[in-house]
Amino acid sequence: MSITNCASVKLANSWNSENFDTTKTRKILVVARDNDMDVRTSYENAMVSKLKEEGVDAVAACELFPDLKENRNRSQEEIDDIVKNFKSKGINAIMLTALKDTKVKESQPKSSSNSPISTANIGRYGISFTDHYSVHSIEYISRGLKPVYNDTQDTGTKLSSTTYILEAVIYDLSLAKKEQLVGVFEIEATDPSSGKKVLNKFTTLISKQFKQ
C-alpha cells in the first residue's frame, strides 16, 4: 500500500527579526549539524549553491572548517574559540540546519510540538549562537529520509504517514548577544519518496527566504 501521491515538502513555520534583512547581506557560514560527513557535505554544499543563486555570500563549513565536528557538546571556552575562528575568516552570520523532529501517524511525537514559531517560544534556540551551539539538543539529518513501515498482526505490513521536520536557524554574529537570533524556518517533509527530494526542496525553500 503506497501513499506516495500524498507526499509533500513545505515551509511549515517561520520567524525572523527586524535584523534579518541586514543579515542577508552578510557572509554566511552554513553548518549542517550531522556527524556523518557525507550527509553534512551534501546539505551544506546544496544550501550554499541555492543561497548563491539568491545573491547571498555563503560558504559551506565542510569547505572552510573541515575539522569542525558535530557529535558532541562543547565547553564555553571551545565555543568562544570557534566563534573567534569564524570571525577571522570574515564570517558574520551562521546558518545551522538540523532534523528537529520525526512524527509518525498513529504515534506520539518524539519531542517538540507543531506550534507556530513566535517570540513566545523561540527561547529553545537561545538568543545567541553560543547559546544554541552549547545546549541545543539536536537530531541528526538522516542519510535517507523515508516513510516508516509498521508491522501489525491484524493487517500485515502497513505504511504509516511519516513527517520529518527540518529547521534552519540563523544567527548574526555582528549583533549583541541578545539580538543574534534573526531567523528560524521549519520545513515539513511528509512521506518523501527519497532523501534527495527532501534535500532539494529543503534548500530551495530556505534559500527563497533570503531573496534580495
C-alpha atoms as one frame of an Amber mdcrd trajectory, in Angstrom:
protein
   0.000   0.000   0.000   1.521   3.297  -1.065   0.699   6.916  -0.266   3.465
   8.476  -2.333   0.900  10.709  -4.069   0.312  12.434  -0.742   3.982  13.309
  -0.352   4.725  16.971   0.310   7.583  19.221   1.390   6.574  22.679   2.577
   7.546  25.665   4.702   5.513  24.987   7.837   6.616  27.733  10.231   8.864
  30.761  10.119  10.031  33.653  12.258  12.514  36.437  11.644  13.564  39.558
  13.482  13.809  43.078  12.137  17.546  42.498  11.644  17.069  39.624   9.197
  17.140  41.796   6.065  20.536  43.173   7.074  21.858  39.683   7.870  21.025
  38.597   4.312  23.839  40.819   3.069  26.496  39.324   5.346  28.870  36.439
   4.708  27.005  33.371   5.989  28.549  30.095   7.097  26.258  27.110   6.515
  26.597  24.320   9.083  24.622  21.082   8.703  24.519  19.542  12.171  25.417
  15.945  11.429  28.322  13.675  12.344  28.056  11.847   9.001  30.443  13.789
   6.772  28.710  12.686   3.569  25.328  13.956   4.762  26.833  17.145   6.139
  28.680  17.857   2.884  25.577  17.215   0.773  23.366  19.564   2.785  25.946
  22.315   3.190  27.010  22.408  -0.445  23.430  22.240  -1.727  22.343  25.061
   0.599  25.330  27.223  -0.355  24.582  26.710  -4.044  20.945  27.761  -3.604
  21.847  30.767  -1.454  24.349  31.988  -4.032  21.597  31.861  -6.644  19.784
  34.402  -4.457  22.855  36.634  -4.286  23.922  35.577  -0.776  27.629  35.375
   0.083  27.515  31.852   1.565  30.200  29.268   2.324  29.998  25.649   3.498
  31.540  24.777   6.854  32.838  21.496   5.409  34.939  23.535   2.979  36.140
  26.336   5.245  36.304  24.379   8.527  36.600  20.663   7.625  37.673  19.741
  11.168  34.513  21.133  12.765  32.779  18.200  14.464  29.074  17.938  15.243
  28.933  14.915  17.520  29.364  16.376  20.998  28.523  19.339  23.214  31.251
  21.918  23.696  32.526  23.985  26.600  32.044  27.741  26.570  35.778  28.206
  26.024  35.710  25.932  22.967  32.717  27.765  21.518  34.382  31.148  22.054
  37.413  29.855  20.141  35.153  28.603  17.331  33.437  31.989  17.045  36.806
  33.762  17.031  37.962  31.456  14.241  34.773  32.133  12.261  35.250  35.883
  12.512  38.898  35.622  11.488  37.662  34.178   8.177  35.228  37.034   7.617
  32.175  35.079   8.772  29.475  37.414  10.084  26.481  35.079  10.243  25.739
  31.389  10.818  23.006  29.139   9.460  22.573  25.910  11.431  20.469  23.200
   9.800  19.252  20.062  11.572  16.497  17.489  11.798  14.269  18.849  14.567
  11.684  16.095  14.869  10.189  12.960  13.304   6.480  12.197  13.600   4.675
   9.021  12.605   0.902   8.948  12.223  -0.841   6.898  14.938   2.022   7.506
  17.357   3.022  10.278  19.741   5.565  12.887  18.560   9.107  12.166  19.730
   9.755  15.650  21.017   8.508  19.095  20.061   5.001  20.171  19.130   3.802
  21.621  15.855   3.071  25.042  17.329   3.930  28.103  15.221   7.229  29.845
  15.859   6.814  33.147  17.668   8.692  35.383  20.059   6.992  33.389  22.831
   8.662  30.066  22.011  11.927  30.843  20.208  13.699  30.539  23.552  14.518
  26.896  22.818  17.125  28.143  20.334  18.880  30.536  22.685  19.252  34.203
  21.852  22.853  33.896  20.660  24.883  31.459  18.588  26.852  30.319  21.649
  23.605  29.524  23.499  22.390  27.340  20.660  25.689  25.614  19.976  26.339
  24.671  23.602  22.944  23.458  24.829  20.667  22.810  21.849  19.761  19.118
  21.672  19.643  18.027  18.038  18.694  15.077  15.936  20.989  14.436  13.014
  19.838  14.645   9.419  19.146  11.144   8.177  21.036   9.790   5.173  17.723
   8.558   3.698  14.513  10.159   4.916  11.823   7.626   4.087   8.359   6.667
   5.391   8.266   4.223   8.285   6.772   0.730   7.984   4.905  -0.744  10.958
   4.180  -4.466  11.250   0.779  -5.394  12.706  -0.772  -8.806  13.278  -4.182
  -7.737  12.026  -3.364  -6.111   8.694   0.171  -7.211   7.927   2.618  -4.541
   6.810   1.092  -1.065   6.947   2.620   2.129   5.594   2.190   4.916   8.117
   2.408   8.599   7.341   5.792   9.958   8.402   6.656  13.646   8.711  10.205
  14.934   9.100  10.649  18.456  10.455  13.898  20.102   9.412  14.963  23.542
  10.524  17.333  26.328   9.602  18.308  28.705  12.401  20.206  31.892  11.562
  22.423  33.939  13.867  24.107  37.270  13.138  27.470  37.355  14.934  27.854
  41.090  14.372  24.948  41.843  16.717  24.816  41.951  20.502  24.186  38.502
  22.015  20.582  39.294  22.932  19.857  40.094  19.257  21.875  37.436  17.405
  18.962  35.093  16.663  17.480  36.612  13.497  15.599  33.777  11.791  14.036
  30.352  12.331  12.482  28.393   9.457  10.885  24.945   9.657  10.283  22.634
   6.712   7.903  19.665   6.922   8.519  16.693   4.629   5.647  14.225   4.700
   6.172  10.757   3.187   9.074  11.856   0.963   9.946   9.459  -1.828  13.679
   9.947  -1.267  16.241  11.786   0.820  17.395  13.572  -2.342  13.953  15.116
  -2.796  13.992  16.380   0.786  17.455  17.851   0.296  16.445  19.694  -2.868
  13.152  21.052  -1.516  14.609  21.972   1.862  17.457  24.005   0.391  15.164
  25.619  -2.198  12.531  26.690   0.330  15.084  28.045   2.800  17.084  29.929
   0.177  13.915  31.665  -1.034  13.677  33.359   2.382  16.916  35.151   1.505
  15.707  36.527  -1.801  17.018  40.074  -2.111
